[in-house]
Amino acid sequence: MTSKQRAYLNGLAMNIDPIFQIGKASLTPEVTKAIDEALEARELIKISVLKNCLDDGRSIGEVLAERTRSQLVQVIGRKIILYRPAKDPDKRKIQLP
């Protein structure tokens, strides 16, 4: 992913709210599966890491990106932005520059 594409996705992500919160239990298989399904439906998602989570946002973002085969767009503090294009080209909503 180029820096221009990353900047474009960051701009799109500014307007969306976090749809998942990762708490004390950190990454469970259920949370990973739910995030995987959300990526297929939305392509670009924002995740919030709560203060009671012992892991830092960067490590959680990297693990999530690896497990869901997605791109880690950005981590700012406790907010994670992930992107993965839909498998079906007809269902893709985001066209990268």
Order of alpha helices (4+ residues) and beta strands (2+ residues): alpha-beta-alpha-beta-alpha-beta-beta
